[in-house]
Amino acid sequence: TIKQSNSKRDFIYVDDCINLILQCSKNEKSPLIFDLGTGIPTSIYDLVLTISDKIKINYKNLIK
């Protein structure tokens, strides 16, 4: 059961993260800091709606 459906997250593909890591220089001596994201927040509620539509389930009993 999802209780905080109004919270928002910035989702990114795992492949995009992996590609960035693979492109990093292995000779870098200082720590690297990355801020990965799309800049587009998605609410958990909207995510549940999208997934439930794709897999054809009733989402209403999943969200409080």
C-alpha positions in Angstrom: 0.0 0.0 0.0 1.3 3.4 -1.0 0.7 6.0 1.7 2.6 9.1 0.3 1.4 9.2 -3.2 1.9 12.9 -3.6 5.7 12.7 -3.0 7.7 13.4 -6.2 10.9 11.8 -7.5 13.1 12.4 -10.5 13.5 9.0 -12.1 16.4 8.1 -14.4 17.2 5.0 -16.4 19.7 2.7 -14.9 21.5 2.4 -18.3 22.1 6.2 -18.3 23.8 5.9 -14.9 25.9 3.0 -16.0 27.0 4.8 -19.2 28.1 7.8 -17.2 30.1 5.7 -14.8 31.8 3.9 -17.8 32.7 7.2 -19.3 34.4 8.5 -16.2 38.2 8.7 -16.3 39.8 5.9 -14.3 42.8 8.1 -13.7 40.9 10.7 -11.9 42.5 11.4 -8.5 39.9 13.6 -6.8 36.4 12.4 -5.9 33.8 12.9 -8.6 30.3 14.2 -7.7 27.4 13.7 -10.1 23.9 15.2 -10.0 22.0 12.8 -12.2 18.4 13.5 -13.1 16.0 14.6 -15.8 14.8 17.7 -13.9 11.3 16.4 -14.4 9.6 15.4 -11.1 7.0 12.5 -11.3 4.6 12.0 -8.4 4.2 8.5 -7.1 0.5 8.7 -7.8 1.2 9.4 -11.5 3.7 6.5 -11.6 1.1 4.1 -10.1 -1.5 5.3 -12.7 0.9 4.7 -15.6 2.0 1.3 -14.4 -1.6 0.2 -13.5 -2.8 1.3 -17.0 0.0 -0.7 -18.7 -0.6 -3.9 -16.7 -4.4 -3.4 -16.6 -5.0 -3.5 -12.8 -7.2 -1.3 -10.6 -4.8 1.0 -8.7 -7.4 2.4 -6.2 -6.8 -0.3 -3.6 -3.0 0.3 -3.7 -3.1 4.0 -2.6 -4.3 5.4 0.7 
